[in-house]
């Protein structure tokens, strides 16, 4: 039995992945941003071993989640599912002075990775939109550009692939991969999304636990348990390092080598 932490799992794909893993006998810990959602998560998956609570829109919330997770002992895998969508009509700023979308979609996975005791496997959710999101590495916060929510979201998902690949390179003892679940009719995806909802949580659960040789690879990008080519710039080591350095400056925490 593996022990798996899934961020952003009080509903949607995170909860669905937890249900798949619990059905297969694994120990699942969920994450919710507040106690109300935590209680809903407990009702939805009573088999869960626990629920960590913290709003990862803030650095303090990210740290709280990591502290609670570490208090539960080492996890075999962490699925970084937490994220917000592309429908933000304007750039909003958190209490830490960060872009709301960047803080949740990129900095939270980075800081949780840096602070949670190193697991054997790391899984990062990206998107099929990421190839259109080659970011301006000098303006990750969209401070100078005119806000475009869809573009900012695509950039954040590009950055999540960069993060997965950068960590795979820095931590060769950890299996670190990224995936796209498909455009599915969740609350984020919207009711008109065309992809298969039932298939959407399968790959992250597979990457977290399977002994399939492909699932035990690292620094790869997947769609429905198959390899898919990510944007080639996500393989650029200098760009990976630029992201890791930026996240270290913004969070005050450097990822261990």
C-alpha positions as semicolon CSV with decimal commas, in nm:
position;residue;x (nm);y (nm);z (nm)
1;X;0,000;0,000;0,000
2;X;0,133;0,345;-0,094
3;X;0,066;0,665;0,096
4;X;-0,035;0,950;-0,135
5;X;-0,104;1,318;-0,070
6;X;-0,321;1,495;-0,328
7;X;-0,340;1,873;-0,320
8;X;-0,657;2,052;-0,421
9;X;-0,863;1,738;-0,366
10;X;-1,183;1,840;-0,190
11;X;-1,363;1,799;-0,524
12;X;-1,297;1,762;-0,896
13;X;-1,011;1,560;-1,041
14;X;-0,814;1,556;-0,716
15;X;-1,099;1,389;-0,529
16;X;-1,162;1,151;-0,820
17;X;-0,795;1,045;-0,816
18;X;-0,822;0,990;-0,441
19;X;-1,127;0,771;-0,489
20;X;-0,945;0,559;-0,749
21;X;-0,642;0,518;-0,523
22;X;-0,849;0,436;-0,214
23;X;-1,046;0,178;-0,413
24;X;-0,715;0,009;-0,496
25;X;-0,621;-0,005;-0,128
26;X;-0,381;0,288;-0,106
27;X;-0,366;0,534;0,181
28;X;-0,494;0,871;0,060
29;X;-0,457;1,208;0,228
30;X;-0,666;1,487;0,082
31;X;-0,623;1,864;0,092
32;X;-0,883;2,138;0,125
33;X;-0,846;2,512;0,149
34;X;-1,075;2,550;0,454
35;X;-1,256;2,344;0,715
36;X;-1,588;2,358;0,531
37;X;-1,435;2,198;0,223
38;X;-1,238;1,957;0,439
39;X;-1,559;1,826;0,592
40;X;-1,710;1,784;0,245
41;X;-1,399;1,590;0,139
42;X;-1,427;1,360;0,441
43;X;-1,788;1,286;0,352
44;X;-1,698;1,221;-0,013
45;X;-1,409;0,989;0,074
46;X;-1,452;0,851;0,427
47;X;-1,169;0,604;0,359
48;X;-0,918;0,890;0,344
49;X;-0,648;0,874;0,609
50;X;-0,674;1,247;0,667
51;X;-0,727;1,592;0,523
52;X;-0,472;1,873;0,543
53;X;-0,621;2,220;0,549
54;X;-0,471;2,542;0,414
55;X;-0,538;2,800;0,146
56;X;-0,238;2,789;-0,087
57;X;-0,315;3,134;-0,224
58;X;-0,080;3,262;0,050
59;X;0,271;3,166;0,149
60;X;0,149;3,109;0,505
61;X;-0,118;2,870;0,378
62;X;0,136;2,680;0,170
63;X;0,362;2,646;0,472
64;X;0,071;2,528;0,687
65;X;-0,013;2,254;0,437
66;X;0,349;2,139;0,426
67;X;0,376;2,138;0,806
68;X;0,061;1,929;0,844
69;X;0,175;1,689;0,572
70;X;0,514;1,640;0,736
71;X;0,340;1,574;1,066
72;X;0,174;1,271;0,909
73;X;0,501;1,108;0,807
74;X;0,666;1,060;0,470
75;X;0,443;1,008;0,168
76;X;0,532;0,773;-0,113
77;X;0,389;1,014;-0,369
78;X;0,251;1,366;-0,389
79;X;0,009;1,461;-0,665
80;X;0,018;1,838;-0,722
81;X;-0,337;1,880;-0,844
82;X;-0,422;2,219;-0,692
83;X;-0,496;2,490;-0,947
84;X;-0,733;2,755;-1,068
85;X;-0,861;2,810;-1,421
86;X;-0,831;3,058;-1,702
87;X;-1,145;3,262;-1,651
88;X;-1,000;3,531;-1,421
89;X;-1,122;3,855;-1,585
90;X;-0,842;4,066;-1,438
91;X;-0,510;4,028;-1,263
92;X;-0,562;3,994;-0,890
93;X;-0,291;4,010;-0,625
94;X;-0,260;3,805;-0,308
95;X;-0,174;3,944;0,034
96;X;0,188;3,849;-0,043
97;X;0,180;4,078;-0,347
98;X;0,181;3,790;-0,596
99;X;-0,036;3,720;-0,897
100;X;-0,321;3,504;-0,765
101;X;-0,304;3,262;-1,056
102;X;0,074;3,227;-1,042
103;X;0,069;3,178;-0,664
104;X;-0,178;2,888;-0,675
105;X;-0,077;2,721;-1,001
106;X;0,301;2,752;-0,985
107;X;0,442;2,878;-0,657
108;X;0,231;2,647;-0,441
109;X;0,354;2,330;-0,618
110;X;0,710;2,463;-0,594
111;X;0,699;2,553;-0,226
112;X;0,515;2,237;-0,123
113;X;0,774;2,035;-0,315
114;X;1,052;2,219;-0,137
115;X;0,903;2,187;0,212
116;X;0,734;1,845;0,220
117;X;0,963;1,554;0,303
118;X;1,088;1,420;-0,027
119;X;0,861;1,140;-0,158
120;X;0,949;0,872;-0,409
121;X;0,721;1,018;-0,676
122;X;0,598;1,363;-0,773
123;X;0,313;1,422;-1,018
124;X;0,230;1,767;-1,159
125;X;-0,089;1,849;-1,346
126;X;-0,042;2,056;-1,658
127;X;-0,281;2,119;-1,947
128;X;-0,319;2,073;-2,318
129;X;-0,309;2,454;-2,329
130;X;0,054;2,464;-2,215
131;X;0,214;2,468;-2,565
132;X;0,055;2,809;-2,624
133;X;0,193;2,941;-2,298
134;X;0,563;3,005;-2,359
135;X;0,606;3,261;-2,077
136;X;0,795;3,585;-2,044
137;X;1,045;3,474;-1,781
138;X;1,108;3,838;-1,694
139;X;0,737;3,899;-1,624
140;X;0,603;3,584;-1,459
141;X;0,371;3,795;-1,246
142;X;0,212;3,981;-1,541
143;X;0,314;4,312;-1,385
144;X;0,402;4,480;-1,716
145;X;0,180;4,305;-1,968
146;X;-0,187;4,365;-2,026
147;X;-0,375;4,085;-1,850
148;X;-0,501;3,791;-2,054
149;X;-0,648;3,520;-1,832
150;X;-0,631;3,238;-2,085
151;X;-0,270;3,319;-2,172
152;X;-0,170;3,352;-1,807
153;X;-0,327;3,012;-1,735
154;X;-0,149;2,851;-2,031
155;X;0,178;2,999;-1,909
156;X;0,122;2,863;-1,558
157;X;0,071;2,513;-1,702
158;X;0,389;2,550;-1,912
159;X;0,568;2,643;-1,592
160;X;0,432;2,335;-1,417
161;X;0,597;2,118;-1,683
162;X;0,921;2,314;-1,638
163;X;0,894;2,252;-1,264
164;X;0,843;1,877;-1,306
165;X;1,137;1,847;-1,545
166;X;1,366;2,070;-1,340
167;X;1,300;1,863;-1,030
168;X;1,352;1,537;-1,222
169;X;1,696;1,667;-1,315
170;X;1,785;1,800;-0,969
171;X;1,647;1,501;-0,780
172;X;1,737;1,187;-0,977
173;X;1,622;0,969;-0,686
174;X;1,261;1,094;-0,732
175;X;1,025;1,009;-1,018
176;X;0,895;1,351;-1,126
177;X;0,650;1,373;-1,415
178;X;0,382;1,599;-1,561
179;X;0,058;1,520;-1,737
180;X;-0,246;1,667;-1,900
181;X;-0,578;1,516;-1,788
182;X;-0,773;1,640;-2,088
183;X;-1,032;1,914;-2,117
184;X;-1,307;1,760;-1,909
185;X;-1,640;1,887;-1,768
186;X;-1,531;1,973;-1,414
187;X;-1,608;2,299;-1,239
188;X;-1,286;2,437;-1,390
189;X;-1,332;2,286;-1,735
190;X;-1,694;2,386;-1,776
191;X;-1,998;2,181;-1,886
192;X;-1,909;2,191;-2,255
193;X;-1,567;2,028;-2,219
194;X;-1,543;1,740;-2,469
195;X;-1,300;1,490;-2,311
196;X;-1,380;1,181;-2,104
197;X;-1,420;1,273;-1,738
198;X;-1,377;0,914;-1,620
199;X;-1,033;0,895;-1,783
200;X;-0,911;1,227;-1,646
201;X;-0,788;1,112;-1,301
202;X;-0,642;0,779;-1,412
203;X;-0,295;0,887;-1,524
204;X;-0,207;1,073;-1,205
205;X;-0,310;0,773;-0,994
206;X;-0,109;0,544;-1,223
207;X;0,201;0,764;-1,205
208;X;0,174;0,776;-0,825
209;X;0,161;0,400;-0,769
210;X;0,208;0,177;-1,073
211;X;0,503;-0,057;-1,121
212;X;0,460;-0,032;-1,499
213;X;0,808;0,056;-1,635
214;X;0,665;0,359;-1,813
215;X;0,507;0,488;-1,491
216;X;0,844;0,445;-1,323
217;X;1,020;0,675;-1,568
218;X;1,100;1,036;-1,479
219;X;1,109;1,371;-1,652
220;X;0,828;1,269;-1,887
221;X;0,497;1,417;-2,000
222;X;0,184;1,201;-2,025
223;X;-0,170;1,197;-2,155
224;X;-0,395;0,901;-2,070
225;X;-0,107;0,675;-1,956
226;X;0,086;0,737;-2,278
227;X;0,381;0,960;-2,353
228;X;0,307;1,289;-2,522
229;X;0,556;1,546;-2,647
230;X;0,546;1,865;-2,441
231;X;0,651;2,202;-2,576
232;X;1,024;2,155;-2,655
233;X;1,121;2,464;-2,455
234;X;1,019;2,284;-2,135
235;X;1,335;2,076;-2,184
236;X;1,561;2,382;-2,172
237;X;1,771;2,352;-1,857
238;X;1,845;2,724;-1,835
239;X;1,472;2,803;-1,841
240;X;1,407;2,538;-1,576
241;X;1,673;2,695;-1,355
242;X;1,533;3,042;-1,416
243;X;1,194;2,927;-1,288
244;X;1,340;2,752;-0,983
245;X;1,546;3,062;-0,901
246;X;1,242;3,290;-0,940
247;X;1,031;3,068;-0,714
248;X;1,310;3,062;-0,455
249;X;1,323;3,442;-0,452
250;X;0,945;3,480;-0,428
251;X;0,899;3,216;-0,158
252;X;1,219;3,263;0,037
253;X;1,286;2,886;0,014
254;X;1,550;2,732;-0,210
255;X;1,486;2,385;-0,348
256;X;1,748;2,147;-0,213
257;X;1,987;1,995;-0,462
